Amino acid sequence: MQDKSQEPNAGGSPNSVQAKPKSRIWRKIIISVAIASTTFIVGSGAFAGYLYYKANQAFDKIAAQETEDAQQPVATVEPPAQPAKPLVDKPISFLLTGVDNREGSGGTMNADVLMLASYDPADKSAALMSVPRDLKIASDDHGTHKANYFFPYYYNKDKEAVIPNVKAFYSDLLQTPIDYMVVVDFAGLREIVDALGGLDLNVDMDMRYIDNADGTNIDLKQGQQKLGGKEVLDFVRYRKSNKGTEESSDMARNERQQQVLTQMVDKMSSLSGISQWGNILDIVGEHIRTDIPKDTLIDWIINYSSMKPATLNLNALEGVWDSPYIYVPESDLSAKLSAVRAKLALPALDMDDLKDHIGTIEDDESEELPQ
């Protein structure tokens, strides 16, 4: 008796004609998914490896070294494994400084941007306070100067120790232990903005200023617009005019700096392509210096999306101009500095000490001084 189970293969029944295409279709689907998954895994690994390689190159230049092993050739390193513990397991603080070291500036190294920031990993929240460059500061050791004086002072005194010295100075002045400091030169800001494809910014006023000595040529019109790196640098630096436009206050400059910083953080979080991240890291290596340990920086850049603050509280100290300094109302200084310090669980501010060393005025006096 013939085995009926063999008849479909021998007789070519209609059932067999339908079964084979279905089998082929499912096999193709499975193979396609497998290929796509493998490609994604290999591609992701290559991307992470490339970022780690580029980060290693950049941070060899900018960061503090944790161990002698960090000096090994970058070609031998492997991407780090996923960290077993959180990248940041306690609140941390930063001093962010932008310095003028452009060709033609005379190497002043003036700190035209000065921001104190804190970050709480528990809720991914950050707070930032901009300090006016012309804020009056009375130092027990160095006399009375504008806030932007102290970075070039310590830089000219000892270039190798400038970061720890400036960090210690502002930690004591602002009653806030500062964990890390980041120094960015103006050329770095310009190049990073260009690498990000520019920024869409609201220019708050017409801006026109020319300085042939350092090559400054600011020419911006009021309104919402996309600015390239050179224009963004002009936007955050503009204060005075010699071409008929209105002058800008330090406080307005601080607000513009915060607008730029917010957009840069958002754009950085959307970077995905290898070439984009590679370009950014190349620029970082040339134009940024910090005392953040190299291994820590690499972990942070590889995991940037998980480190990005969910909320960012930006505050600029508001003050009044009484030549040659800016003075800030006591209540404004207290509220905005306390907002940064609150994330660090620090004791209450000693306002008497602050008033002894920072140019402050009573709240009712702010209306009497020229703006």
C-alpha positions as CSV (number, residue, x, y, z in Angstrom):
1,M,0.0,0.0,0.0
2,Q,1.4,3.4,-1.0
3,D,2.2,5.9,1.7
4,K,-0.2,8.7,1.3
5,S,2.1,11.1,3.1
6,Q,4.4,11.0,0.1
7,E,1.8,11.9,-2.5
8,P,2.1,15.7,-2.3
9,N,5.8,15.5,-3.2
10,A,5.3,13.0,-6.0
11,G,2.0,14.3,-7.4
12,G,2.4,18.0,-7.1
13,S,-1.0,18.6,-5.5
14,P,-2.4,22.1,-5.2
15,N,-1.5,22.1,-1.5
16,S,2.2,21.7,-2.3
17,V,2.2,24.5,-4.8
18,Q,0.9,26.9,-2.1
19,A,3.1,25.7,0.7
20,K,6.5,26.3,-1.0
21,P,6.0,30.0,-1.7
22,K,4.8,30.6,1.9
23,S,7.9,28.8,3.2
24,R,10.1,30.9,1.0
25,I,8.4,34.1,2.0
26,W,8.8,33.4,5.7
27,R,12.4,32.4,5.2
28,K,13.2,35.6,3.4
29,I,11.5,37.6,6.2
30,I,13.5,35.9,8.9
31,I,16.7,36.3,6.9
32,S,16.0,40.0,6.3
33,V,15.3,40.6,10.0
34,A,18.4,38.8,11.0
35,I,20.5,40.7,8.5
36,A,19.0,44.0,9.6
37,S,19.5,43.2,13.3
38,T,23.1,42.1,12.7
39,T,23.8,45.2,10.7
40,F,22.3,47.4,13.5
41,I,24.3,45.6,16.2
42,V,27.6,45.8,14.2
43,G,26.9,49.4,13.2
44,S,26.1,50.4,16.7
45,G,29.2,48.8,17.9
46,A,31.3,50.5,15.2
47,F,29.6,53.9,16.0
48,A,30.4,53.5,19.8
49,G,33.9,52.4,19.0
50,Y,34.4,55.4,16.7
51,L,33.1,57.8,19.3
52,Y,35.3,56.3,21.9
53,Y,38.3,56.6,19.6
54,K,37.5,60.2,18.8
55,A,36.7,61.0,22.4
56,N,40.1,59.5,23.5
57,Q,41.9,61.7,21.0
58,A,40.1,64.9,22.0
59,F,40.2,64.3,25.8
60,D,43.9,63.5,25.7
61,K,44.3,67.2,24.9
62,I,41.7,68.8,27.2
63,A,41.2,66.6,30.3
64,A,42.9,65.7,33.5
65,Q,44.4,62.3,33.4
66,E,43.2,59.8,35.9
67,T,45.9,57.1,35.5
68,E,49.1,56.5,33.5
69,D,47.2,54.0,31.5
70,A,45.2,56.8,29.9
71,Q,48.5,57.8,28.1
72,Q,48.5,54.6,26.0
73,P,47.9,54.9,22.2
74,V,44.3,55.5,21.4
75,A,44.3,52.8,18.7
76,T,44.5,50.1,21.4
77,V,41.5,51.1,23.4
78,E,38.1,49.4,23.3
79,P,34.7,51.0,23.9
80,P,33.7,50.9,27.5
81,A,31.2,48.5,28.8
82,Q,27.9,49.9,30.1
83,P,28.6,51.3,33.5
84,A,27.5,49.2,36.4
85,K,26.6,52.3,38.4
86,P,25.1,55.7,37.4
87,L,27.5,58.0,35.5
88,V,26.9,60.7,38.1
89,D,25.9,59.4,41.5
90,K,25.8,62.7,43.4
91,P,25.1,66.4,42.7
92,I,28.0,68.1,41.0
93,S,29.0,71.7,40.3
94,F,30.8,73.4,37.4
95,L,32.4,76.8,36.5
96,L,32.0,77.5,32.8
97,T,34.2,80.2,31.3
98,G,34.5,81.6,27.9
99,V,37.8,83.4,27.2
100,D,38.9,85.8,24.4
101,N,42.1,84.3,22.9
102,R,41.4,85.3,19.3
103,E,44.2,86.5,17.0
104,G,44.2,90.2,17.3
105,S,42.9,90.3,20.9
106,G,46.3,90.8,22.3
107,G,46.1,87.5,24.2
108,T,44.0,89.1,26.9
109,M,42.3,85.9,28.0
110,N,39.5,87.9,29.6
111,A,36.7,85.8,30.8
112,D,33.8,87.4,28.9
113,V,31.5,84.5,29.9
114,L,31.3,83.3,33.4
115,M,28.6,80.8,34.6
116,L,28.2,78.8,37.8
117,A,26.2,75.6,37.3
118,S,25.0,72.6,39.3
119,Y,23.5,69.3,38.2
120,D,21.4,66.8,40.3
121,P,21.4,63.3,38.7
122,A,18.5,62.2,40.9
123,D,16.0,64.2,38.8
124,K,18.3,65.2,35.9
125,S,17.8,68.9,36.8
126,A,20.4,71.7,36.4
127,A,20.6,75.3,37.5
128,L,22.9,77.9,36.1
129,M,23.8,81.5,37.1
130,S,25.5,83.9,34.7
131,V,27.8,86.4,36.3
132,P,28.3,89.8,34.6
133,R,31.8,90.3,33.4
134,D,31.9,93.8,34.9
135,L,30.6,92.8,38.3
136,K,32.6,94.4,41.1
137,I,34.6,91.9,43.1
138,A,36.7,92.9,46.1
139,S,39.3,90.2,46.8
140,D,41.2,90.1,50.1
141,D,44.4,89.1,48.2
142,H,44.1,90.9,44.9
143,G,42.2,94.1,45.5
144,T,39.0,95.2,43.7
145,H,38.5,94.3,40.0
146,K,35.8,93.3,37.5
147,A,34.8,89.6,37.5
148,N,36.6,89.0,34.2
149,Y,39.9,90.0,35.6
150,F,40.7,87.0,37.7
151,F,41.1,84.3,34.9
152,P,43.8,86.2,33.0
153,Y,45.4,87.1,36.3
154,Y,45.8,83.5,37.3
155,Y,46.6,82.5,33.7
156,N,49.5,84.9,33.5
157,K,50.7,83.9,36.9
158,D,50.8,80.1,36.2
159,K,49.2,78.7,33.0
160,E,49.4,75.1,34.3
161,A,47.6,75.9,37.6
162,V,45.1,78.4,36.2
163,I,42.1,76.0,36.4
164,P,42.6,74.9,40.0
165,N,43.4,78.5,41.1
166,V,40.4,80.1,39.4
167,K,38.1,77.3,40.7
168,A,39.4,77.8,44.2
169,F,38.9,81.6,44.0
170,Y,35.3,81.4,42.8
171,S,34.5,78.5,45.2
172,D,35.5,80.7,48.1
173,L,33.8,83.9,46.7
174,L,30.5,82.2,45.9
175,Q,30.5,79.9,48.9
176,T,30.0,76.9,46.5
177,P,32.5,74.1,46.3
178,I,33.1,73.8,42.6
179,D,33.9,70.3,41.4
180,Y,35.0,71.0,37.8
181,M,35.8,73.9,35.5
182,V,35.4,74.1,31.7
183,V,37.2,76.8,29.7
184,V,36.1,77.4,26.1
185,D,37.8,79.9,23.8
186,F,35.8,82.0,21.3
187,A,37.1,80.2,18.2
188,G,35.8,76.9,19.7
189,L,32.3,78.4,20.1
190,R,32.3,79.6,16.5
191,E,33.4,76.2,15.1
192,I,31.0,74.1,17.2
193,V,28.0,76.2,16.1
194,D,29.0,75.8,12.5
195,A,29.4,72.0,13.0
196,L,25.9,72.0,14.4
197,G,24.5,73.7,11.3
198,G,23.9,77.1,13.0
199,L,21.4,78.2,15.5
200,D,17.9,79.8,15.2
201,L,18.0,82.8,17.5
202,N,16.0,85.8,18.3
203,V,18.3,88.8,17.8
204,D,16.8,91.3,20.3
205,M,18.2,94.5,18.7
206,D,20.2,95.9,15.8
207,M,23.9,95.3,16.5
208,R,26.7,97.2,14.7
209,Y,30.3,97.5,15.9
210,I,33.7,97.5,14.2
211,D,37.1,97.1,15.8
212,N,39.9,96.9,13.2
213,A,42.5,96.0,15.9
214,D,41.1,92.6,16.6
215,G,39.0,92.1,13.4
216,T,35.6,92.4,15.1
217,N,32.9,93.3,12.6
218,I,29.4,92.9,14.2
219,D,26.5,93.6,11.8
220,L,23.2,91.9,12.9
221,K,19.6,93.0,12.4
222,Q,16.8,92.5,14.9
223,G,14.5,89.5,14.5
224,Q,14.3,85.7,14.5
225,Q,17.0,84.3,12.2
226,K,19.5,81.5,11.6
227,L,23.0,82.5,12.6
228,G,26.3,80.8,11.8
229,G,29.2,80.5,14.1
230,K,30.7,83.9,13.5
231,E,27.3,85.6,13.9
232,V,26.5,83.7,17.1
233,L,29.8,84.8,18.6
234,D,29.0,88.4,17.6
235,F,25.5,87.9,19.1
236,V,26.8,86.9,22.5
237,R,29.6,89.4,22.6
238,Y,27.9,92.6,21.5
239,R,27.8,95.4,24.1
240,K,28.8,98.7,22.6
241,S,28.3,100.4,19.2
242,N,30.4,102.8,17.1
243,K,28.1,102.6,14.2
244,G,24.8,104.2,15.4
245,T,23.0,101.2,17.0
246,E,22.0,101.1,20.6
247,E,24.4,99.7,23.2
248,S,23.6,96.6,25.1
249,S,23.9,95.9,28.9
250,D,25.9,93.0,30.5
251,M,22.5,91.6,31.6
252,A,21.2,91.4,28.1
253,R,24.5,89.7,27.0
254,N,24.0,87.1,29.7
255,E,20.5,86.4,28.5
256,R,21.8,86.0,25.0
257,Q,24.5,83.6,26.2
258,Q,21.9,81.5,27.9
259,Q,19.7,81.4,24.8
260,V,22.7,80.1,22.8
261,L,23.6,77.6,25.5
262,T,20.1,76.2,25.6
263,Q,20.0,75.7,21.8
264,M,23.4,74.1,21.7
265,V,22.4,71.6,24.4
266,D,19.3,70.7,22.4
267,K,21.2,70.3,19.2
268,M,23.9,68.2,20.8
269,S,21.3,65.8,22.0
270,S,20.0,65.3,18.5
271,L,23.4,64.4,16.9
272,S,23.4,60.9,15.5
273,G,25.8,60.7,12.6
274,I,29.3,59.5,13.0
275,S,30.7,62.5,11.0
276,Q,28.7,65.0,13.2
277,W,30.0,63.6,16.5
278,G,33.5,63.2,15.0
279,N,33.6,66.9,13.9
280,I,32.4,68.1,17.4
281,L,35.0,66.0,19.2
282,D,37.8,67.3,17.0
283,I,36.8,70.9,17.8
284,V,36.4,70.1,21.5
285,G,40.0,68.8,21.5
286,E,41.4,72.0,20.1
287,H,39.4,74.6,21.9
288,I,38.3,73.4,25.4
289,R,40.2,72.8,28.5
290,T,38.9,71.2,31.7
291,D,39.9,69.4,34.9
292,I,37.3,66.7,34.5
293,P,39.1,63.4,34.4
294,K,39.5,61.9,30.9
295,D,37.8,58.6,31.7
296,T,34.8,60.5,33.2
297,L,34.5,62.7,30.1
298,I,34.5,59.7,27.8
299,D,31.7,58.1,29.7
300,W,29.7,61.3,29.7
301,I,30.1,61.9,25.9
302,I,29.3,58.3,25.0
303,N,26.1,58.5,27.2
304,Y,25.3,62.1,26.5
305,S,21.6,61.5,25.8
306,S,21.1,60.0,29.2
307,M,23.1,62.8,30.9
308,K,21.2,65.7,29.3
309,P,19.3,67.7,31.9
310,A,15.5,67.2,31.8
311,T,15.1,70.7,33.3
312,L,17.5,73.6,33.0
313,N,17.0,76.6,35.3
314,L,18.8,79.5,33.7
315,N,19.3,82.7,35.6
316,A,21.4,85.8,34.8
317,L,22.3,88.2,37.6
318,E,20.5,91.5,37.0
319,G,22.4,94.6,38.0
320,V,23.0,98.3,37.4
321,W,26.0,100.1,36.0
322,D,27.8,102.6,38.1
323,S,31.1,103.2,36.3
324,P,33.4,101.2,36.2
325,Y,31.4,98.4,37.8
326,I,28.1,96.5,37.8
327,Y,26.3,96.2,41.1
328,V,23.6,93.6,41.8
329,P,20.7,93.8,44.2
330,E,21.2,91.7,47.3
331,S,17.9,89.8,46.8
332,D,18.7,88.9,43.2
333,L,22.2,87.6,44.1
334,S,20.8,85.7,47.1
335,A,17.9,84.1,45.1
336,K,19.9,83.1,42.0
337,L,23.0,81.8,43.8
338,S,20.8,79.9,46.2
339,A,19.1,78.2,43.3
340,V,22.4,76.8,42.1
341,R,23.5,75.9,45.6
342,A,20.2,74.2,46.5
343,K,21.0,71.2,44.3
344,L,24.3,70.7,46.3
345,A,22.6,70.6,49.7
346,L,24.8,73.3,51.1
347,P,24.2,75.4,54.2
348,A,22.6,78.8,53.9
349,L,24.5,81.7,52.4
350,D,26.5,84.1,54.5
351,M,25.1,87.3,53.0
352,D,27.3,89.5,55.1
353,D,30.4,87.9,53.6
354,L,29.0,88.1,50.1
355,K,28.3,91.8,50.5
356,D,31.9,92.3,51.7
357,H,33.3,90.8,48.5
358,I,30.7,91.4,45.7
359,G,29.3,94.7,44.6
360,T,25.8,94.7,45.9
361,I,23.1,97.3,46.4
362,E,19.9,97.4,48.5
363,D,16.8,96.6,46.4
364,D,15.5,100.2,46.6
365,E,18.8,101.6,45.5
366,S,18.7,99.8,42.1
367,E,16.2,102.4,40.9
368,E,18.5,105.3,41.7
369,L,21.5,104.2,39.7
370,P,21.9,104.6,35.9
371,Q,21.0,101.5,33.9
